[in-house]
Amino acid sequence: WNRMYQHLVDFKKEHDHWMVPIRTWVIEEDDDGGTSQKNLSTWVSRQRIANRDGSLKEERKKLLEDIGFIFKIDQFSSSQRQWDEM
């Protein structure tokens, strides 16, 4: 979780927004020294869902809140993101 959180922080620094495009892949190092690709957008969506259904751990929610993460995306923003990705 912490590594993906850091990827999110890096994304925000680079793009100055939280609207992670669907096809945003990050490289993760495995514990055995290998690498794998993870989808940052999927991870972000899971954090929003976990917050909405109450399953997001408080310490994780606080970390996300402390960096200004937006949990609720309004309809316009979602539509704009789909348009921008075309």
C-alpha positions in Angstrom: 0.0 0.0 0.0 2.8 2.4 0.9 4.6 2.0 -2.4 1.4 2.7 -4.4 0.7 5.7 -2.1 4.2 7.1 -3.0 3.4 6.6 -6.7 0.2 8.6 -6.2 2.2 11.4 -4.5 4.7 11.4 -7.4 1.8 11.5 -9.9 0.3 14.6 -8.1 3.7 16.3 -8.1 4.2 15.7 -11.8 0.6 16.4 -13.1 -0.8 18.7 -10.3 -4.1 16.8 -10.1 -5.6 13.5 -8.8 -7.4 12.4 -12.0 -5.2 9.3 -12.7 -5.9 8.1 -16.2 -7.1 4.5 -16.6 -3.9 3.4 -18.3 -1.4 4.6 -15.7 1.0 1.8 -15.0 3.8 1.9 -12.4 6.7 -0.5 -12.0 6.9 -2.2 -8.6 9.8 -4.2 -7.2 8.8 -7.5 -5.8 10.2 -8.7 -2.5 12.3 -11.3 -4.4 14.0 -8.6 -6.6 11.8 -8.9 -9.6 9.5 -6.3 -11.0 5.8 -6.1 -12.0 3.5 -3.5 -13.4 0.6 -2.2 -11.3 -2.3 0.0 -12.4 -2.3 3.2 -10.3 -5.8 4.1 -11.5 -7.2 0.8 -10.1 -5.4 1.4 -6.8 -6.9 5.0 -6.6 -10.4 3.7 -7.4 -10.0 1.0 -4.6 -9.1 3.7 -2.1 -12.2 5.7 -3.0 -14.4 2.7 -2.8 -12.9 1.6 0.5 -13.5 5.1 1.9 -17.1 5.1 0.7 -17.9 1.7 2.2 -16.0 2.4 5.4 -13.4 -0.2 5.0 -10.4 2.2 4.5 -8.2 2.0 7.6 -8.2 5.3 9.4 -4.4 5.7 9.2 -4.5 5.3 5.5 -7.4 7.7 5.1 -5.5 10.3 7.1 -2.4 9.9 4.9 -4.5 10.4 1.8 -6.3 13.4 3.4 -3.0 14.9 4.5 -1.9 15.1 0.9 -5.2 16.6 -0.3 -6.5 13.5 -2.0 -10.0 13.9 -3.4 -12.2 11.0 -2.4 -15.4 12.0 -4.2 -15.2 12.9 -7.9 -18.2 14.8 -9.3 -19.9 13.7 -12.5 -18.4 16.6 -14.5 -14.9 15.6 -13.6 -15.5 11.9 -14.5 -17.0 13.0 -17.9 -14.1 15.4 -18.5 -11.5 12.6 -17.7 -13.2 10.3 -20.2 -13.1 13.0 -22.9 -9.5 13.9 -22.2 -8.4 10.2 -22.6 -9.9 10.0 -26.1 
